[in-house]
Amino acid sequence: MSIYNWLSNLFINFKTQKNVEDKLTRIFLKLREYASAESGYARGNLINLLKYSNIDLANYDFSPLAIKQADLRQVNMKSVHCQNAVFDKSVFSDK
């Protein structure tokens, strides 16, 4: 299933961008409790869903998490907390 299918299903089920953001944020906060490799992929997937839902990542706290395969191109990371975060197989913009 592509990320666009996931996004479509999220908006069908939760109706508004605010509801989608609230749900994804709650899941992300729950994943902070787990340190497994799988949770790193899940965090990356959630970050991708937030990004492609046009949700501003400002003031999100990614420290000290392991995050895998996050696509952070064209994301303003100035206000994102990343101290001691480990990004594996993730992509950042060169700006």
C-alpha positions as CSV (number, residue, x, y, z in Angstrom):
1,M,0.0,0.0,0.0
2,S,1.4,3.4,-1.0
3,I,1.7,6.3,1.4
4,Y,-1.0,8.0,-0.6
5,N,-3.4,5.1,0.0
6,W,-2.6,5.4,3.8
7,L,-3.3,9.2,3.7
8,S,-6.5,8.7,1.9
9,N,-7.7,6.2,4.5
10,L,-6.6,8.5,7.3
11,F,-8.6,11.4,6.0
12,I,-11.6,9.2,5.2
13,N,-11.6,7.9,8.8
14,F,-10.6,11.0,10.7
15,K,-12.1,13.7,8.4
16,T,-9.9,16.7,9.1
17,Q,-6.2,17.4,9.1
18,K,-6.3,18.3,12.8
19,N,-7.9,14.9,13.6
20,V,-5.2,13.1,11.5
21,E,-2.5,15.1,13.2
22,D,-3.8,14.3,16.7
23,K,-4.1,10.6,15.9
24,L,-0.6,10.3,14.4
25,T,0.9,12.3,17.2
26,R,-0.7,10.0,19.8
27,I,0.7,7.0,18.0
28,F,4.1,8.7,17.7
29,L,4.1,9.4,21.5
30,K,3.2,5.8,22.2
31,L,6.1,4.6,20.1
32,R,8.5,6.6,22.3
33,E,8.1,3.9,24.9
34,Y,9.6,1.2,22.6
35,A,13.2,0.9,21.6
36,S,13.0,-2.0,19.1
37,A,14.3,-1.7,15.6
38,E,10.7,-2.1,14.3
39,S,9.7,1.0,16.2
40,G,12.4,3.0,14.4
41,Y,10.7,2.0,11.1
42,A,7.3,2.9,12.5
43,R,8.5,6.3,13.7
44,G,9.9,7.0,10.2
45,N,6.6,5.9,8.6
46,L,4.7,8.2,11.0
47,I,7.0,11.1,10.2
48,N,6.4,10.5,6.5
49,L,2.6,10.4,7.0
50,L,2.8,13.7,9.0
51,K,4.9,15.3,6.2
52,Y,2.7,14.2,3.3
53,S,-0.3,15.3,5.3
54,N,1.2,18.8,5.2
55,I,1.5,18.8,9.0
56,D,4.1,21.2,10.3
57,L,6.8,19.2,12.3
58,A,7.9,22.3,14.2
59,N,8.3,21.6,17.9
60,Y,8.1,17.9,17.5
61,D,10.6,16.1,19.7
62,F,12.6,13.3,18.0
63,S,15.3,13.1,20.7
64,P,16.7,10.6,21.6
65,L,14.9,8.3,19.2
66,A,16.0,5.9,16.5
67,I,14.2,6.8,13.3
68,K,14.5,4.8,10.1
69,Q,13.6,5.8,6.5
70,A,12.2,9.2,7.2
71,D,11.9,11.5,4.2
72,L,12.7,14.9,5.6
73,R,13.3,16.6,2.3
74,Q,11.5,20.0,2.1
75,V,10.9,19.9,5.9
76,N,11.8,22.9,8.0
77,M,13.8,21.3,10.8
78,K,14.7,24.5,12.6
79,S,12.3,24.0,15.5
80,V,12.4,20.2,15.5
81,H,14.2,18.7,18.5
82,C,16.7,16.1,17.4
83,Q,19.3,16.0,20.1
84,N,20.8,12.4,20.3
85,A,18.3,11.2,17.7
86,V,19.6,8.6,15.3
87,F,18.4,8.8,11.7
88,D,19.1,5.7,9.7
89,K,18.4,5.5,6.0
90,S,16.7,8.9,6.2
91,V,16.8,11.6,3.6
92,F,17.3,15.3,4.4
93,S,17.3,18.4,2.1
94,D,20.6,20.0,1.3
95,K,19.3,23.5,2.1
